[in-house]
Amino acid sequence: MDISKELRNIADNNELLEIARKAIEDVLVEHRDSRLAMFGRGNGLVIREVNGKDSDVIRFGSETAVSIGLKAIADRLDKLTEPSESCIDEALETKFQSRLF
């Protein structure tokens, strides 16, 4: 497997990027609502206040955002590759029936 090629495919996949974006924004909201911030940091991610006003409070850095997004994508890909319960049930039923005949 060529990891760099897979990463480029992920970077071009709008569905996976949307999953990452939502995960990052969810954590931003959690940090805002918990009043968490990174003081002394020059750059990072911010989110508007609940009332819609601009904020200059850095909630976390871009490296944290990348990590959150990648983990969300990995979780989604894991779910896509897990066998569903119906597939497992079907396989067990087939195995059971083969023992009967």
N, C-alpha and C positions, 0 to 999 in steps of 0.2 A: 504494500500500500504506500502510495506517495502522499505523505502528510501535507506537503505544501500544496499539492493539487487539490486535495480534499478541502483544505482551508479556503482556497480560492473559490471552490464550488459553493461553500457555505457563504462566503462574502457576496456571491451573486444570487443567493436564494432569498427572495423577499420574505417568504413565510418564516424562515429561520431568523432573519434579521428583525422581523416584527416581534417574534418571541423574545429575543434578546432585549429589544427596546422596552417592551412592557415590563420585563423583569427589572431592568435598570430603573425605570420610572417608579415601579412599586417600592423599591428600596429607597429611592429618593424621597418618596412620600413618607415612608416609615421614619427616615432620619429627620425630615422636617417636623413631623408630628411629635417626635420624641425630643425635638430641639437639639439634635446631635450635630456637631460641626467639627471641622478640622481647622483649628486656629493656627495662624502662622504660615499657612500654605498660600503660595502665590496664585496658583491656578487649580481649577477643579470644577466639579459639577454643582450647579445651584438649581433651585426650583422656586417658583413663585410661592408666596405665602398663601394660606387657605383663602384669604380674602381677595386674592388676585394681584396684590401689590408685588412689585419687583423686590427681589432679595439679593443681597450681595454676600450671603453666608454660604461658604463652600461646605457642602455636605460630605463629599468624598472626592478622591482623585480619579483621574481617568483610568489608572491601572486597576482600581477597584471596579469601575464600571465595566471594563473589558472582562475581568474575572467573572463578574455577575452574569454578563451576557453569554460568555462561553459556557458556563455551567448550566444556564437555562437551555442553551442549544443542545448540550450533551444530554440533559435530562429528556428533552423532546426526542432526540434520536434514539435513546434507550427505550422509550415507550414505543417507538415505531418498530423496533426490532424484537420486542418481547412478544412471545406467542400469546394470543388471546385465550381467554378461558374456553371459548367455543372450540378453538383448534385443539386445545389440550383434551377437552372432553371427547372430541371426535377421535383423536388418536387413541385414547384409552378405550373407547367403545370398539374401535376397529381391532385393537389388540385383544380385547375380551372376546369378541366374536370369532377371531381366528383360533382361539383356544377351544371354542365350542365345536368347530367343524374340522 
